[in-house]
Amino acid sequence: MFFIDDEHEETFYLLVSRKFKENDPEYEAAFYVLTADNELRKKGMPFITPDGIDWEGIWNNDWSSGYRILLKLTESLFKSSGSVELAYGLGVWGEELYRVAMQAIGIRRKAL
């Protein structure tokens, strides 16, 4: 599995192991993205609660276009609804965010 850094890997597995939604591919894909780098951890993780993920709170942050499309993809994978301009993401993501997006799709497709 691809992780941007050690903190990404550690935080992701910590959430998966502690969360009441263990072995839930929707949550695992969202946790994977929301722990991917410092900005996502800082702005996204406060909205992971025992009751779920507060997507409205996440969207109240100021996000660059690359993060915005990654989060739209993540929310779509989580809710199994919504549309995502994936081709736009391919044009704005650097290599790391591209790999995070592809890994999140893989997680959602097959639970860990």
PEVENZI-V667611 format. One record per residue. N is the residue number from 1. RES is the residue in three letters. SS is DSSP state (A for helix, B for strand, O for the rest). PHI is phi in degrees with one decimal (999 if undefined). D_FIRST is the distance of its C-alpha to the first C-alpha in Angstrom with 1 decimal. Layout:
n=N res=RES ss=SS phi=PHI d_first=D_FIRST
n=N res=RES ss=SS phi=PHI d_first=D_FIRST
This chain:
n=1 res=MET ss=O phi=999 d_first=0.0
n=2 res=PHE ss=O phi=-86.6 d_first=3.8
n=3 res=PHE ss=O phi=-130.8 d_first=6.5
n=4 res=ILE ss=O phi=-64.6 d_first=10.1
n=5 res=ASP ss=O phi=-154.6 d_first=11.7
n=6 res=ASP ss=A phi=-62.0 d_first=12.2
n=7 res=GLU ss=A phi=-64.6 d_first=14.0
n=8 res=HIS ss=A phi=-58.3 d_first=11.3
n=9 res=GLU ss=A phi=-61.6 d_first=9.2
n=10 res=GLU ss=A phi=-63.4 d_first=12.6
n=11 res=THR ss=A phi=-68.5 d_first=14.1
n=12 res=PHE ss=A phi=-58.8 d_first=11.5
n=13 res=TYR ss=A phi=-66.5 d_first=11.7
n=14 res=LEU ss=A phi=-63.0 d_first=15.4
n=15 res=LEU ss=A phi=-63.2 d_first=16.1
n=16 res=VAL ss=A phi=-62.6 d_first=14.5
n=17 res=SER ss=A phi=-73.2 d_first=16.5
n=18 res=ARG ss=A phi=-92.0 d_first=19.6
n=19 res=LYS ss=O phi=-76.4 d_first=19.8
n=20 res=PHE ss=O phi=-65.7 d_first=22.3
n=21 res=LYS ss=O phi=-99.7 d_first=20.0
n=22 res=GLU ss=O phi=-56.9 d_first=17.6
n=23 res=ASN ss=O phi=63.8 d_first=15.9
n=24 res=ASP ss=O phi=-113.6 d_first=16.9
n=25 res=PRO ss=A phi=-62.1 d_first=14.5
n=26 res=GLU ss=A phi=-64.7 d_first=16.7
n=27 res=TYR ss=A phi=-67.5 d_first=16.4
n=28 res=GLU ss=A phi=-61.7 d_first=12.7
n=29 res=ALA ss=A phi=-64.8 d_first=12.2
n=30 res=ALA ss=A phi=-66.3 d_first=15.0
n=31 res=PHE ss=A phi=-59.9 d_first=13.8
n=32 res=TYR ss=A phi=-58.5 d_first=10.5
n=33 res=VAL ss=A phi=-70.9 d_first=12.8
n=34 res=LEU ss=A phi=-69.9 d_first=15.6
n=35 res=THR ss=O phi=-111.9 d_first=13.9
n=36 res=ALA ss=O phi=-65.0 d_first=12.3
n=37 res=ASP ss=O phi=-145.7 d_first=15.2
n=38 res=ASN ss=A phi=-59.2 d_first=18.7
n=39 res=GLU ss=A phi=-66.0 d_first=20.5
n=40 res=LEU ss=A phi=-65.4 d_first=18.4
n=41 res=ARG ss=A phi=-64.1 d_first=18.6
n=42 res=LYS ss=A phi=-64.7 d_first=22.3
n=43 res=LYS ss=A phi=-92.6 d_first=23.3
n=44 res=GLY ss=A phi=-101.6 d_first=21.2
n=45 res=MET ss=A phi=-62.7 d_first=20.6
n=46 res=PRO ss=A phi=-60.5 d_first=24.4
n=47 res=PHE ss=A phi=-100.8 d_first=24.4
n=48 res=ILE ss=B phi=-94.5 d_first=22.2
n=49 res=THR ss=B phi=-124.4 d_first=25.0
n=50 res=PRO ss=O phi=-59.1 d_first=25.8
n=51 res=ASP ss=O phi=-87.6 d_first=27.2
n=52 res=GLY ss=B phi=137.0 d_first=24.1
n=53 res=ILE ss=B phi=-116.5 d_first=23.1
n=54 res=ASP ss=O phi=-89.4 d_first=26.0
n=55 res=TRP ss=A phi=-64.5 d_first=25.1
n=56 res=GLU ss=A phi=-60.7 d_first=28.6
n=57 res=GLY ss=A phi=-62.5 d_first=28.2
n=58 res=ILE ss=A phi=-60.1 d_first=25.0
n=59 res=TRP ss=A phi=-70.8 d_first=27.0
n=60 res=ASN ss=O phi=-74.8 d_first=29.8
n=61 res=ASN ss=O phi=-81.3 d_first=27.9
n=62 res=ASP ss=O phi=-88.9 d_first=28.5
n=63 res=TRP ss=O phi=-118.4 d_first=25.5
n=64 res=SER ss=O phi=-69.8 d_first=25.3
n=65 res=SER ss=A phi=-62.3 d_first=25.0
n=66 res=GLY ss=A phi=-64.3 d_first=21.4
n=67 res=TYR ss=A phi=-67.2 d_first=20.4
n=68 res=ARG ss=A phi=-59.3 d_first=22.9
n=69 res=ILE ss=A phi=-70.7 d_first=21.5
n=70 res=LEU ss=A phi=-63.6 d_first=17.9
n=71 res=LEU ss=A phi=-70.2 d_first=19.5
n=72 res=LYS ss=A phi=-63.5 d_first=21.6
n=73 res=LEU ss=A phi=-61.1 d_first=18.7
n=74 res=THR ss=A phi=-62.1 d_first=17.1
n=75 res=GLU ss=A phi=-63.6 d_first=20.6
n=76 res=SER ss=A phi=-64.8 d_first=21.2
n=77 res=LEU ss=A phi=-65.4 d_first=18.1
n=78 res=PHE ss=A phi=-71.5 d_first=19.3
n=79 res=LYS ss=A phi=-91.9 d_first=22.9
n=80 res=SER ss=O phi=57.0 d_first=22.6
n=81 res=SER ss=O phi=-157.3 d_first=25.3
n=82 res=GLY ss=O phi=96.8 d_first=26.1
n=83 res=SER ss=O phi=-118.1 d_first=25.8
n=84 res=VAL ss=O phi=-134.9 d_first=23.5
n=85 res=GLU ss=O phi=-87.1 d_first=24.6
n=86 res=LEU ss=A phi=-61.1 d_first=21.4
n=87 res=ALA ss=A phi=-61.9 d_first=23.4
n=88 res=TYR ss=A phi=-64.7 d_first=24.4
n=89 res=GLY ss=A phi=-58.4 d_first=20.8
n=90 res=LEU ss=A phi=-61.0 d_first=20.2
n=91 res=GLY ss=A phi=-82.3 d_first=23.3
n=92 res=VAL ss=A phi=-112.6 d_first=22.6
n=93 res=TRP ss=O phi=-75.4 d_first=18.9
n=94 res=GLY ss=O phi=-77.4 d_first=18.0
n=95 res=GLU ss=A phi=-59.8 d_first=15.1
n=96 res=GLU ss=A phi=-65.1 d_first=12.9
n=97 res=LEU ss=A phi=-66.8 d_first=14.0
n=98 res=TYR ss=A phi=-60.6 d_first=13.7
n=99 res=ARG ss=A phi=-65.8 d_first=10.0
n=100 res=VAL ss=A phi=-63.7 d_first=9.8
n=101 res=ALA ss=A phi=-61.0 d_first=12.2
n=102 res=MET ss=A phi=-66.4 d_first=10.7
n=103 res=GLN ss=A phi=-67.3 d_first=7.4
n=104 res=ALA ss=A phi=-61.6 d_first=10.1
n=105 res=ILE ss=A phi=-61.9 d_first=12.1
n=106 res=GLY ss=A phi=-63.2 d_first=9.7
n=107 res=ILE ss=A phi=-63.1 d_first=9.4
n=108 res=ARG ss=A phi=-64.5 d_first=13.2
n=109 res=ARG ss=A phi=-69.6 d_first=13.9
n=110 res=LYS ss=O phi=-131.7 d_first=12.5
n=111 res=ALA ss=O phi=-60.9 d_first=12.4
n=112 res=LEU ss=O phi=-54.9 d_first=10.0
